[in-house]
Amino acid sequence: MSDIVKVVRLYAKEAPVGVLDGRMVGLLAQPEQYAEWAVSPEGGGFRLTVKGTEETVVAEGVERAPVAVRPDDSPASVWRLQRVTEEGVRTVAGLDELRDGFYVIDQNGFALGRDLFEDRSQLPKRVFVRTDDRDPQWRIEVLA
């Protein structure tokens, strides 16, 4: 395993996350579209890139909006990971601290997450920056 990247699977509200039409989505019934993500340290945070591509998770502003996934090396694609445990929430400082578990993913205090209220279909569920979800926890599964 490389010291400069970890490969993970991301889950938003327990739905594996992938990319659809350039946007990050939770996939309830489309296993062929689940993505593996390369997590790499960058500028005091982490960049989340679709494994094998240059497509990274990007906030396209500070307003509530669907999260883009596209090539980007600006600060808009750098995210803070905060591990949630019984003892509280602690910011992850390095890849060596990244383990299977629950996290908050944010940028400048604006959390990523799915909608608080969604339709009940099996359609993909959009992920938003500045989510309205009051508890936007992610599950991260470290693969390599």
Number of C-alpha atoms within 10 A of each C-alpha: 8 8 10 13 18 21 21 23 21 24 21 21 16 14 19 23 27 26 22 15 8 15 17 26 29 27 25 16 14 14 11 8 15 20 19 21 26 24 23 18 19 17 10 11 20 22 25 26 24 23 16 9 11 14 20 25 24 27 25 15 11 12 12 16 16 22 23 23 25 19 15 16 14 10 14 17 24 25 27 23 22 20 23 17 11 5 6 8 14 13 15 18 15 16 16 11 10 19 16 14 14 20 24 22 21 21 20 11 10 18 23 27 31 26 18 11 8 9 8 7 9 11 13 18 21 22 21 24 24 25 21 16 15 10 12 21 23 25 21 22 17 18 14 11
